[in-house]
Amino acid sequence: MKTHDLIDVLSTDDVLPNTQWMSQRVMPSLLMGTLICCVVALTVWSVRADMTQAMTLAAFWFKLAFAVSLALISLWVLPSAVRPISVDSHRVWLLLAPVFMIWLRAVALISGQDSVNFSALIYSQTWQVCTLLIVALAMPLMAVLFWALREAAPSHPKLTGFVAGILSGAIAASIYSIHCTEMSPFFVGIWYLMGILVTGLLGSFLGQRLLRW
């Protein structure tokens, strides 16, 4: 067997190491970071006052499903993104699925209506702070996650950092959604998504510098 053939075989046989690495190093760090974010959110803000009523509305669950599904997909993509040889790019593209879902919901909401107040649907009350608050809330989680990733030696550190940033931003958005009273899919599809994307881009920037080997 030639050297490059051996490398290819070893690079594809990473299920067990990735599973152990995720369970022993990343998951405890992720849980600790999420707990820190929850404590910060409950200390600075609070659960929305009308939570009982909000939980009966489909719009609330669509908003939460957008952030949570993006976090779960990012967590599923992460083991592939930290491989030292190659990356399964097909997994990365699945990050677009929740974005498609929320915008499909937005289009369905206005379909058949004669007049739509897009300004109210997009801007509402908190558009000026929503993105910033999601990014700020994601910072402790991103710091803990990068600490866990620092010895992963990924072949594409920018991509690894991007996925870690998206994961941090999506978890932060999930926590923030319990406080935020905005439920328009247009609002979520723009300002929530922008907050998550900013953390992804920041993660990509940091990954290039902190995760390279």
N, CA and C atoms as a LAMMPS dump frame, in Angstrom:
ITEM: TIMESTEP
0
ITEM: NUMBER OF ATOMS
639
ITEM: BOX BOUNDS ff ff ff
-5.0000000000000000e+02 5.0000000000000000e+02
-5.0000000000000000e+02 5.0000000000000000e+02
-5.0000000000000000e+02 5.0000000000000000e+02
ITEM: ATOMS id mol type element x y z
1 1 1 N 0.847 -1.202 0
2 1 2 C 0 0 0
3 1 3 C 0.877 1.244 0
4 2 1 N 0.556 2.197 -0.885
5 2 2 C 1.322 3.423 -0.949
6 2 3 C 0.979 4.341 0.222
7 3 1 N 1.886 5.278 0.47
8 3 2 C 1.707 6.165 1.631
9 3 3 C 0.415 6.955 1.542
10 4 1 N 0.141 7.526 0.366
11 4 2 C -1.066 8.356 0.264
12 4 3 C -2.337 7.524 0.378
13 5 1 N -2.257 6.221 -0.037
14 5 2 C -3.414 5.336 0.137
15 5 3 C -3.66 5.065 1.618
16 6 1 N -2.569 4.874 2.357
17 6 2 C -2.688 4.639 3.798
18 6 3 C -3.303 5.849 4.491
19 7 1 N -2.88 7.033 4.093
20 7 2 C -3.429 8.259 4.68
21 7 3 C -4.916 8.361 4.41
22 8 1 N -5.345 8.03 3.181
23 8 2 C -6.759 8.089 2.835
24 8 3 C -7.581 7.136 3.688
25 9 1 N -7.044 5.941 3.911
26 9 2 C -7.76 4.961 4.726
27 9 3 C -7.89 5.434 6.161
28 10 1 N -6.794 5.934 6.709
29 10 2 C -6.818 6.419 8.092
30 10 3 C -7.75 7.598 8.259
31 11 1 N -7.812 8.457 7.244
32 11 2 C -8.647 9.659 7.349
33 11 3 C -10.124 9.338 7.309
34 12 1 N -10.495 8.216 6.689
35 12 2 C -11.901 7.838 6.624
36 12 3 C -12.334 7.032 7.837
37 13 1 N -11.385 6.491 8.581
38 13 2 C -11.706 5.651 9.737
39 13 3 C -11.643 6.472 11.015
40 14 1 N -12.584 7.437 11.123
41 14 2 C -12.505 8.352 12.261
42 14 3 C -13.77 8.368 13.095
43 15 1 N -14.626 7.382 12.943
44 15 2 C -15.894 7.389 13.659
45 15 3 C -15.68 7.282 15.158
46 16 1 N -14.896 6.271 15.597
47 16 2 C -14.664 6.069 17.027
48 16 3 C -13.892 7.214 17.658
49 17 1 N -12.746 7.665 17.08
50 17 2 C -12.024 8.776 17.681
51 17 3 C -12.883 10.028 17.794
52 18 1 N -13.662 10.333 16.738
53 18 2 C -14.505 11.513 16.784
54 18 3 C -15.569 11.379 17.864
55 19 1 N -16.145 10.164 17.986
56 19 2 C -17.171 9.945 18.999
57 19 3 C -16.595 10.141 20.394
58 20 1 N -15.42 9.568 20.654
59 20 2 C -14.796 9.711 21.956
60 20 3 C -14.412 11.157 22.229
61 21 1 N -13.859 11.802 21.232
62 21 2 C -13.437 13.197 21.393
63 21 3 C -14.628 14.095 21.676
64 22 1 N -15.747 13.861 20.974
65 22 2 C -16.945 14.666 21.185
66 22 3 C -17.517 14.446 22.579
67 23 1 N -17.564 13.183 23.012
68 23 2 C -18.185 12.872 24.299
69 23 3 C -17.31 13.247 25.48
70 24 1 N -15.993 13.149 25.321
71 24 2 C -15.088 13.369 26.448
72 24 3 C -14.619 14.808 26.567
73 25 1 N -14.578 15.536 25.47
74 25 2 C -14.009 16.879 25.517
75 25 3 C -14.995 17.967 25.1
76 26 1 N -15.613 17.794 23.94
77 26 2 C -16.463 18.861 23.404
78 26 3 C -17.788 18.966 24.149
79 27 1 N -18.469 17.84 24.354
80 27 2 C -19.79 17.899 24.975
81 27 3 C -19.764 18.481 26.395
82 28 1 N -18.816 18.072 27.266
83 28 2 C -18.773 18.728 28.584
84 28 3 C -18.525 20.234 28.482
85 29 1 N -17.65 20.641 27.575
86 29 2 C -17.381 22.075 27.386
87 29 3 C -18.613 22.788 26.858
88 30 1 N -19.317 22.126 25.941
89 30 2 C -20.525 22.717 25.361
90 30 3 C -21.616 22.871 26.419
91 31 1 N -21.771 21.871 27.254
92 31 2 C -22.778 21.945 28.323
93 31 3 C -22.428 23.039 29.333
94 32 1 N -21.144 23.154 29.662
95 32 2 C -20.723 24.195 30.596
96 32 3 C -20.955 25.576 29.997
97 33 1 N -20.608 25.751 28.708
98 33 2 C -20.823 27.031 28.047
99 33 3 C -22.29 27.384 27.954
100 34 1 N -23.14 26.389 27.666
101 34 2 C -24.585 26.624 27.587
102 34 3 C -25.132 27.029 28.948
103 35 1 N -24.642 26.386 30.001
104 35 2 C -25.081 26.737 31.351
105 35 3 C -24.692 28.174 31.688
106 36 1 N -23.479 28.579 31.303
107 36 2 C -23.041 29.96 31.523
108 36 3 C -23.959 30.931 30.796
109 37 1 N -24.302 30.616 29.545
110 37 2 C -25.199 31.471 28.762
111 37 3 C -26.571 31.58 29.418
112 38 1 N -27.077 30.462 29.93
113 38 2 C -28.384 30.479 30.599
114 38 3 C -28.356 31.354 31.848
115 39 1 N -27.293 31.231 32.626
116 39 2 C -27.162 32.031 33.846
117 39 3 C -27.085 33.521 33.5
118 40 1 N -26.285 33.848 32.475
119 40 2 C -26.163 35.238 32.044
120 40 3 C -27.513 35.774 31.569
121 41 1 N -28.225 34.976 30.755
122 41 2 C -29.513 35.415 30.21
123 41 3 C -30.538 35.632 31.318
124 42 1 N -30.593 34.717 32.283
125 42 2 C -31.574 34.845 33.362
126 42 3 C -31.21 35.966 34.32
127 43 1 N -29.916 36.271 34.424
128 43 2 C -29.477 37.355 35.3
129 43 3 C -29.744 38.72 34.673
130 44 1 N -29.4 38.851 33.403
131 44 2 C -29.548 40.135 32.722
132 44 3 C -30.977 40.375 32.289
133 45 1 N -31.635 39.334 31.76
134 45 2 C -33.012 39.472 31.289
135 45 3 C -33.921 38.624 32.172
136 46 1 N -34.903 38.008 31.564
137 46 2 C -35.805 37.105 32.271
138 46 3 C -36.617 36.366 31.22
139 47 1 N -37.328 35.342 31.638
140 47 2 C -38.241 34.664 30.727
141 47 3 C -39.392 35.623 30.424
142 48 1 N -39.827 35.672 29.183
143 48 2 C -40.905 36.59 28.802
144 48 3 C -42.128 36.385 29.69
145 49 1 N -42.784 37.475 30.025
146 49 2 C -43.885 37.437 30.984
147 49 3 C -45.069 36.617 30.488
148 50 1 N -45.277 36.586 29.187
149 50 2 C -46.427 35.868 28.629
150 50 3 C -46.037 34.501 28.087
151 51 1 N -45.062 33.862 28.699
152 51 2 C -44.55 32.599 28.186
153 51 3 C -45.644 31.538 28.067
154 52 1 N -46.527 31.446 29.052
155 52 2 C -47.599 30.446 29.015
156 52 3 C -48.477 30.627 27.787
157 53 1 N -48.802 31.868 27.484
158 53 2 C -49.62 32.155 26.306
159 53 3 C -48.819 31.935 25.024
160 54 1 N -47.553 32.341 25.04
161 54 2 C -46.717 32.214 23.845
162 54 3 C -46.55 30.756 23.438
163 55 1 N -46.5 29.865 24.416
164 55 2 C -46.285 28.447 24.13
165 55 3 C -47.469 27.81 23.425
166 56 1 N -48.582 28.502 23.361
167 56 2 C -49.745 27.986 22.637
168 56 3 C -49.751 28.436 21.177
169 57 1 N -48.774 29.256 20.79
170 57 2 C -48.731 29.811 19.438
171 57 3 C -47.699 29.085 18.587
172 58 1 N -48.084 28.79 17.35
173 58 2 C -47.173 28.11 16.431
174 58 3 C -45.961 28.977 16.121
175 59 1 N -46.14 30.294 16.09
176 59 2 C -45.043 31.203 15.755
177 59 3 C -43.906 31.082 16.751
178 60 1 N -44.218 30.885 18.022
179 60 2 C -43.183 30.731 19.041
180 60 3 C -42.364 29.466 18.781
181 61 1 N -43.029 28.386 18.447
182 61 2 C -42.336 27.115 18.229
183 61 3 C -41.532 27.12 16.937
184 62 1 N -42.009 27.842 15.926
185 62 2 C -41.23 27.973 14.703
186 62 3 C -39.941 28.747 14.974
187 63 1 N -40.049 29.805 15.766
188 63 2 C -38.858 30.585 16.122
189 63 3 C -37.858 29.728 16.892
190 64 1 N -38.339 29.011 17.885
191 64 2 C -37.458 28.168 18.688
192 64 3 C -36.888 27.013 17.853
193 65 1 N -37.733 26.438 16.979
194 65 2 C -37.278 25.323 16.136
195 65 3 C -36.18 25.771 15.182
196 66 1 N -36.25 26.997 14.695
197 66 2 C -35.227 27.518 13.797
198 66 3 C -33.861 27.51 14.484
199 67 1 N -33.805 28.066 15.686
200 67 2 C -32.529 28.168 16.402
201 67 3 C -32.043 26.805 16.886
202 68 1 N -32.944 26.017 17.445
203 68 2 C -32.548 24.713 17.991
204 68 3 C -32.095 23.765 16.879
205 69 1 N -32.819 23.741 15.758
206 69 2 C -32.437 22.85 14.661
207 69 3 C -31.096 23.254 14.069
208 70 1 N -30.834 24.549 14.003
209 70 2 C -29.541 25.013 13.504
210 70 3 C -28.415 24.599 14.458
211 71 1 N -28.697 24.642 15.757
212 71 2 C -27.707 24.205 16.745
213 71 3 C -27.443 22.703 16.629
214 72 1 N -28.492 21.918 16.465
215 72 2 C -28.337 20.463 16.373
216 72 3 C -27.589 20.053 15.1
217 73 1 N -27.904 20.713 13.994
218 73 2 C -27.203 20.398 12.743
219 73 3 C -25.731 20.782 12.858
220 74 1 N -25.46 21.933 13.469
221 74 2 C -24.071 22.357 13.662
222 74 3 C -23.312 21.359 14.522
223 75 1 N -23.972 20.86 15.556
224 75 2 C -23.343 19.872 16.43
225 75 3 C -23.064 18.58 15.668
226 76 1 N -23.938 18.227 14.743
227 76 2 C -23.744 17.029 13.931
228 76 3 C -22.613 17.225 12.911
229 77 1 N -22.48 18.453 12.4
230 77 2 C -21.453 18.766 11.404
231 77 3 C -20.067 18.839 12.045
232 78 1 N -19.995 19.243 13.307
233 78 2 C -18.718 19.543 13.956
234 78 3 C -17.692 18.404 13.898
235 79 1 N -18.056 17.141 14.179
236 79 2 C -17.031 16.084 14.11
237 79 3 C -16.37 15.976 12.743
238 80 1 N -17.137 16.221 11.685
239 80 2 C -16.553 16.189 10.343
240 80 3 C -15.656 17.389 10.097
241 81 1 N -16.05 18.545 10.644
242 81 2 C -15.295 19.778 10.401
243 81 3 C -13.95 19.801 11.106
244 82 1 N -13.764 18.959 12.127
245 82 2 C -12.497 18.982 12.86
246 82 3 C -11.55 17.871 12.425
247 83 1 N -11.891 17.141 11.386
248 83 2 C -11.013 16.069 10.91
249 83 3 C -9.698 16.648 10.397
250 84 1 N -8.572 16.003 10.698
251 84 2 C -7.268 16.545 10.293
252 84 3 C -6.924 16.331 8.82
253 85 1 N -7.718 15.531 8.108
254 85 2 C -7.375 15.237 6.719
255 85 3 C -8.399 15.827 5.747
256 86 1 N -9.651 15.456 5.874
257 86 2 C -10.665 15.895 4.919
258 86 3 C -11.945 16.276 5.642
259 87 1 N -12.839 16.961 4.925
260 87 2 C -14.093 17.435 5.492
261 87 3 C -15.241 16.944 4.624
262 88 1 N -16.3 16.459 5.266
263 88 2 C -17.501 16.065 4.543
264 88 3 C -18.318 17.323 4.271
265 89 1 N -18.115 17.912 3.1
266 89 2 C -18.758 19.192 2.775
267 89 3 C -20.268 19.076 2.643
268 90 1 N -20.764 17.866 2.379
269 90 2 C -22.209 17.703 2.248
270 90 3 C -22.927 18.021 3.56
271 91 1 N -22.291 17.718 4.664
272 91 2 C -22.902 18.027 5.958
273 91 3 C -23.029 19.535 6.163
274 92 1 N -22.027 20.275 5.738
275 92 2 C -22.019 21.717 5.951
276 92 3 C -23.202 22.371 5.263
277 93 1 N -23.548 21.886 4.077
278 93 2 C -24.658 22.484 3.327
279 93 3 C -25.994 22.308 4.034
280 94 1 N -26.089 21.316 4.918
281 94 2 C -27.345 21.099 5.642
282 94 3 C -27.647 22.228 6.62
283 95 1 N -26.66 23.074 6.891
284 95 2 C -26.906 24.232 7.753
285 95 3 C -27.925 25.185 7.128
286 96 1 N -28.12 25.079 5.817
287 96 2 C -29.086 25.943 5.139
288 96 3 C -30.534 25.491 5.34
289 97 1 N -30.726 24.255 5.807
290 97 2 C -32.081 23.719 5.951
291 97 3 C -32.965 24.552 6.892
292 98 1 N -32.506 24.923 8.099
293 98 2 C -33.353 25.749 8.969
294 98 3 C -33.647 27.124 8.38
295 99 1 N -32.689 27.668 7.618
296 99 2 C -32.912 28.97 6.975
297 99 3 C -34.036 28.845 5.947
298 100 1 N -33.991 27.778 5.163
299 100 2 C -35.051 27.518 4.201
300 100 3 C -36.384 27.356 4.92
301 101 1 N -36.388 26.658 6.045
302 101 2 C -37.61 26.399 6.795
303 101 3 C -38.267 27.698 7.264
304 102 1 N -37.464 28.603 7.847
305 102 2 C -38.051 29.823 8.406
306 102 3 C -38.554 30.75 7.309
307 103 1 N -37.859 30.782 6.164
308 103 2 C -38.325 31.637 5.073
309 103 3 C -39.506 31.032 4.345
310 104 1 N -39.616 29.728 4.331
311 104 2 C -40.811 29.079 3.801
312 104 3 C -42.013 29.435 4.669
313 105 1 N -41.796 29.472 5.971
314 105 2 C -42.842 29.88 6.903
315 105 3 C -43.227 31.342 6.678
316 106 1 N -42.242 32.19 6.413
317 106 2 C -42.512 33.611 6.187
318 106 3 C -43.344 33.824 4.925
319 107 1 N -42.991 33.125 3.858
320 107 2 C -43.748 33.248 2.602
321 107 3 C -45.164 32.722 2.784
322 108 1 N -45.312 31.605 3.496
323 108 2 C -46.636 31.042 3.729
324 108 3 C -47.503 31.992 4.543
325 109 1 N -46.881 32.765 5.415
326 109 2 C -47.617 33.686 6.279
327 109 3 C -48.287 34.799 5.495
328 110 1 N -47.63 35.276 4.451
329 110 2 C -48.177 36.42 3.701
330 110 3 C -48.882 36.011 2.413
331 111 1 N -48.799 34.749 2.056
332 111 2 C -49.445 34.31 0.824
333 111 3 C -50.955 34.441 0.939
334 112 1 N -51.564 35.005 -0.083
335 112 2 C -53.009 35.185 -0.095
336 112 3 C -53.491 36.477 0.528
337 113 1 N -52.606 37.251 1.145
338 113 2 C -52.999 38.522 1.746
339 113 3 C -52.906 39.638 0.712
340 114 1 N -53.876 40.523 0.732
341 114 2 C -53.911 41.629 -0.227
342 114 3 C -52.862 42.688 0.08
343 115 1 N -52.689 43.001 1.346
344 115 2 C -51.702 44.013 1.74
345 115 3 C -50.921 43.507 2.943
346 116 1 N -49.625 43.764 2.914
347 116 2 C -48.74 43.293 3.98
348 116 3 C -47.893 44.456 4.483
349 117 1 N -47.858 44.629 5.794
350 117 2 C -47.019 45.659 6.402
351 117 3 C -45.649 45.043 6.686
352 118 1 N -44.784 45.078 5.663
353 118 2 C -43.471 44.455 5.802
354 118 3 C -42.617 45.151 6.864
355 119 1 N -42.816 46.436 7.037
356 119 2 C -42.039 47.166 8.031
357 119 3 C -42.277 46.612 9.435
358 120 1 N -43.541 46.34 9.749
359 120 2 C -43.871 45.794 11.065
360 120 3 C -43.357 44.367 11.219
361 121 1 N -43.414 43.595 10.141
362 121 2 C -42.973 42.208 10.197
363 121 3 C -41.461 42.089 10.333
364 122 1 N -40.741 43.022 9.731
365 122 2 C -39.28 42.933 9.708
366 122 3 C -38.634 43.635 10.898
367 123 1 N -39.092 44.859 11.19
368 123 2 C -38.408 45.658 12.205
369 123 3 C -38.992 45.502 13.601
370 124 1 N -40.29 45.551 13.726
371 124 2 C -40.96 45.392 15.014
372 124 3 C -40.337 46.308 16.079
373 125 1 N -40.091 45.776 17.296
374 125 2 C -39.66 46.62 18.412
375 125 3 C -38.159 46.534 18.724
376 126 1 N -37.561 45.386 18.494
377 126 2 C -36.202 45.166 19.031
378 126 3 C -35.153 44.859 17.964
379 127 1 N -35.405 45.231 16.724
380 127 2 C -34.471 44.868 15.66
381 127 3 C -33.087 45.49 15.861
382 128 1 N -33.028 46.634 16.528
383 128 2 C -31.749 47.317 16.696
384 128 3 C -30.812 46.603 17.669
385 129 1 N -31.368 45.791 18.564
386 129 2 C -30.534 45.143 19.59
387 129 3 C -30.496 43.627 19.473
388 130 1 N -31.407 43.048 18.711
389 130 2 C -31.528 41.582 18.656
390 130 3 C -30.224 40.91 18.23
391 131 1 N -29.685 41.328 17.094
392 131 2 C -28.458 40.72 16.578
393 131 3 C -27.307 40.877 17.562
394 132 1 N -27.159 42.08 18.113
395 132 2 C -26.073 42.361 19.044
396 132 3 C -26.175 41.5 20.302
397 133 1 N -27.389 41.335 20.815
398 133 2 C -27.569 40.555 22.039
399 133 3 C -27.268 39.074 21.813
400 134 1 N -27.643 38.547 20.657
401 134 2 C -27.34 37.146 20.35
402 134 3 C -25.832 36.937 20.261
403 135 1 N -25.144 37.851 19.586
404 135 2 C -23.686 37.746 19.464
405 135 3 C -23.024 37.837 20.836
406 136 1 N -23.463 38.798 21.647
407 136 2 C -22.875 38.974 22.982
408 136 3 C -23.103 37.74 23.849
409 137 1 N -24.307 37.173 23.775
410 137 2 C -24.627 36.001 24.587
411 137 3 C -23.826 34.78 24.138
412 138 1 N -23.454 34.74 22.866
413 138 2 C -22.711 33.593 22.332
414 138 3 C -21.236 33.603 22.7
415 139 1 N -20.711 34.749 23.133
416 139 2 C -19.272 34.858 23.369
417 139 3 C -18.732 33.894 24.427
418 140 1 N -19.38 33.757 25.6
419 140 2 C -18.845 32.789 26.579
420 140 3 C -18.848 31.365 26.042
421 141 1 N -19.891 31.012 25.326
422 141 2 C -19.986 29.666 24.767
423 141 3 C -18.917 29.443 23.7
424 142 1 N -18.678 30.435 22.868
425 142 2 C -17.654 30.317 21.839
426 142 3 C -16.264 30.176 22.463
427 143 1 N -16.017 30.916 23.529
428 143 2 C -14.716 30.838 24.193
429 143 3 C -14.468 29.438 24.743
430 144 1 N -15.463 28.856 25.393
431 144 2 C -15.321 27.511 25.953
432 144 3 C -15.177 26.478 24.841
433 145 1 N -15.933 26.658 23.756
434 145 2 C -15.879 25.706 22.658
435 145 3 C -14.527 25.746 21.943
436 146 1 N -13.978 26.937 21.759
437 146 2 C -12.663 27.038 21.128
438 146 3 C -11.578 26.444 22.022
439 147 1 N -11.757 26.547 23.322
440 147 2 C -10.818 25.906 24.239
441 147 3 C -10.826 24.393 24.027
442 148 1 N -12.021 23.828 23.817
443 148 2 C -12.135 22.391 23.596
444 148 3 C -11.597 21.976 22.231
445 149 1 N -11.617 22.901 21.275
446 149 2 C -11.206 22.58 19.907
447 149 3 C -9.722 22.828 19.648
448 150 1 N -9.029 23.399 20.593
449 150 2 C -7.68 23.889 20.312
450 150 3 C -6.689 22.777 19.974
451 151 1 N -6.97 21.536 20.355
452 151 2 C -6.078 20.426 20.044
453 151 3 C -6.638 19.499 18.961
454 152 1 N -7.67 19.963 18.248
455 152 2 C -8.304 19.111 17.244
456 152 3 C -7.486 19.002 15.964
457 153 1 N -6.661 19.996 15.66
458 153 2 C -5.811 19.999 14.462
459 153 3 C -6.608 19.79 13.187
460 154 1 N -7.631 20.614 12.918
461 154 2 C -8.429 20.434 11.7
462 154 3 C -7.648 20.856 10.459
463 155 1 N -7.994 20.241 9.327
464 155 2 C -7.32 20.605 8.085
465 155 3 C -7.869 21.914 7.519
466 156 1 N -9.082 22.293 7.936
467 156 2 C -9.693 23.54 7.489
468 156 3 C -10.118 24.349 8.725
469 157 1 N -9.172 24.994 9.383
470 157 2 C -9.495 25.694 10.636
471 157 3 C -10.537 26.8 10.479
472 158 1 N -10.566 27.459 9.312
473 158 2 C -11.579 28.493 9.097
474 158 3 C -12.981 27.885 9.11
475 159 1 N -13.131 26.743 8.446
476 159 2 C -14.429 26.07 8.408
477 159 3 C -14.805 25.549 9.786
478 160 1 N -13.841 24.983 10.49
479 160 2 C -14.097 24.498 11.847
480 160 3 C -14.554 25.641 12.746
481 161 1 N -13.865 26.77 12.653
482 161 2 C -14.255 27.938 13.44
483 161 3 C -15.63 28.444 13.054
484 162 1 N -15.944 28.39 11.767
485 162 2 C -17.265 28.833 11.304
486 162 3 C -18.37 27.967 11.896
487 163 1 N -18.188 26.646 11.841
488 163 2 C -19.193 25.733 12.391
489 163 3 C -19.333 25.929 13.899
490 164 1 N -18.2 26.092 14.591
491 164 2 C -18.243 26.341 16.033
492 164 3 C -18.952 27.656 16.338
493 165 1 N -18.723 28.668 15.5
494 165 2 C -19.399 29.948 15.686
495 165 3 C -20.891 29.839 15.456
496 166 1 N -21.289 29.128 14.401
497 166 2 C -22.713 28.919 14.132
498 166 3 C -23.372 28.165 15.281
499 167 1 N -22.682 27.154 15.788
500 167 2 C -23.206 26.388 16.922
501 167 3 C -23.395 27.287 18.142
502 168 1 N -22.404 28.114 18.435
503 168 2 C -22.493 29.026 19.58
504 168 3 C -23.624 30.025 19.391
505 169 1 N -23.721 30.599 18.19
506 169 2 C -24.76 31.576 17.923
507 169 3 C -26.152 30.971 17.963
508 170 1 N -26.292 29.749 17.455
509 170 2 C -27.604 29.099 17.439
510 170 3 C -28.077 28.76 18.853
511 171 1 N -27.152 28.296 19.701
512 171 2 C -27.522 28.029 21.098
513 171 3 C -27.896 29.325 21.803
514 172 1 N -27.112 30.377 21.559
515 172 2 C -27.422 31.682 22.162
516 172 3 C -28.783 32.185 21.689
517 173 1 N -29.082 32.008 20.399
518 173 2 C -30.375 32.441 19.862
519 173 3 C -31.515 31.632 20.477
520 174 1 N -31.287 30.352 20.718
521 174 2 C -32.312 29.51 21.349
522 174 3 C -32.63 30.024 22.753
523 175 1 N -31.586 30.376 23.504
524 175 2 C -31.783 30.89 24.86
525 175 3 C -32.439 32.272 24.819
526 176 1 N -31.966 33.112 23.909
527 176 2 C -32.515 34.465 23.787
528 176 3 C -33.988 34.443 23.374
529 177 1 N -34.395 33.45 22.59
530 177 2 C -35.767 33.392 22.093
531 177 3 C -36.782 33.234 23.223
532 178 1 N -36.342 32.702 24.358
533 178 2 C -37.245 32.544 25.496
534 178 3 C -37.542 33.892 26.147
535 179 1 N -36.645 34.852 25.967
536 179 2 C -36.851 36.207 26.483
537 179 3 C -37.513 37.108 25.444
538 180 1 N -37.134 36.966 24.19
539 180 2 C -37.585 37.862 23.121
540 180 3 C -39.066 37.634 22.801
541 181 1 N -39.812 38.711 22.651
542 181 2 C -41.245 38.613 22.356
543 181 3 C -41.547 38.663 20.857
544 182 1 N -40.539 38.901 20.032
545 182 2 C -40.745 38.942 18.583
546 182 3 C -40.936 37.531 18.054
547 183 1 N -41.941 37.355 17.174
548 183 2 C -42.21 36.017 16.654
549 183 3 C -42.428 35.987 15.145
550 184 1 N -42.297 37.113 14.481
551 184 2 C -42.454 37.134 13.032
552 184 3 C -41.343 36.33 12.363
553 185 1 N -41.666 35.421 11.442
554 185 2 C -40.61 34.669 10.75
555 185 3 C -39.696 35.575 9.927
556 186 1 N -40.209 36.731 9.505
557 186 2 C -39.358 37.689 8.804
558 186 3 C -38.307 38.247 9.758
559 187 1 N -38.736 38.578 10.955
560 187 2 C -37.821 39.09 11.983
561 187 3 C -36.765 38.038 12.318
562 188 1 N -37.223 36.815 12.551
563 188 2 C -36.3 35.729 12.901
564 188 3 C -35.355 35.417 11.74
565 189 1 N -35.905 35.402 10.521
566 189 2 C -35.113 35.063 9.355
567 189 3 C -34.092 36.113 8.978
568 190 1 N -34.221 37.317 9.544
569 190 2 C -33.246 38.377 9.27
570 190 3 C -32.346 38.625 10.473
571 191 1 N -32.926 39.037 11.607
572 191 2 C -32.114 39.503 12.735
573 191 3 C -31.535 38.359 13.555
574 192 1 N -32.32 37.313 13.779
575 192 2 C -31.764 36.128 14.453
576 192 3 C -30.674 35.505 13.581
577 193 1 N -30.993 35.342 12.294
578 193 2 C -30.027 34.746 11.377
579 193 3 C -28.757 35.583 11.286
580 194 1 N -28.916 36.905 11.289
581 194 2 C -27.743 37.769 11.21
582 194 3 C -26.855 37.603 12.447
583 195 1 N -27.472 37.494 13.615
584 195 2 C -26.695 37.278 14.834
585 195 3 C -25.923 35.978 14.786
586 196 1 N -26.581 34.908 14.315
587 196 2 C -25.922 33.61 14.214
588 196 3 C -24.818 33.649 13.165
589 197 1 N -25.081 34.33 12.041
590 197 2 C -24.088 34.413 10.97
591 197 3 C -22.869 35.215 11.41
592 198 1 N -23.086 36.27 12.179
593 198 2 C -21.96 37.069 12.683
594 198 3 C -21.066 36.215 13.57
595 199 1 N -21.666 35.407 14.427
596 199 2 C -20.85 34.524 15.28
597 199 3 C -20.107 33.491 14.428
598 200 1 N -20.738 33.041 13.341
599 200 2 C -20.069 32.115 12.444
600 200 3 C -18.866 32.744 11.766
601 201 1 N -19.033 33.973 11.299
602 201 2 C -17.925 34.673 10.645
603 201 3 C -16.813 34.991 11.64
604 202 1 N -17.206 35.361 12.866
605 202 2 C -16.21 35.603 13.898
606 202 3 C -15.462 34.316 14.233
607 203 1 N -16.204 33.201 14.283
608 203 2 C -15.574 31.917 14.535
609 203 3 C -14.611 31.536 13.427
610 204 1 N -14.97 31.838 12.187
611 204 2 C -14.088 31.569 11.061
612 204 3 C -12.798 32.378 11.162
613 205 1 N -12.933 33.645 11.55
614 205 2 C -11.775 34.52 11.722
615 205 3 C -10.858 34.003 12.829
616 206 1 N -11.447 33.615 13.952
617 206 2 C -10.659 33.114 15.073
618 206 3 C -10.08 31.723 14.786
619 207 1 N -10.859 30.904 14.071
620 207 2 C -10.385 29.564 13.756
621 207 3 C -9.124 29.583 12.921
622 208 1 N -9.052 30.522 12.015
623 208 2 C -7.873 30.637 11.162
624 208 3 C -6.623 30.943 11.96
625 209 1 N -6.806 31.577 13.118
626 209 2 C -5.659 31.991 13.932
627 209 3 C -5.433 31.088 15.148
628 210 1 N -6.471 30.532 15.705
629 210 2 C -6.329 29.76 16.929
630 210 3 C -6.315 28.252 16.728
631 211 1 N -6.819 27.785 15.581
632 211 2 C -6.947 26.338 15.371
633 211 3 C -5.989 25.798 14.326
634 212 1 N -5.15 26.65 13.778
635 212 2 C -4.224 26.186 12.748
636 212 3 C -3.071 25.411 13.386
637 213 1 N -2.463 24.516 12.618
638 213 2 C -1.385 23.671 13.138
639 213 3 C -0.309 23.481 12.094
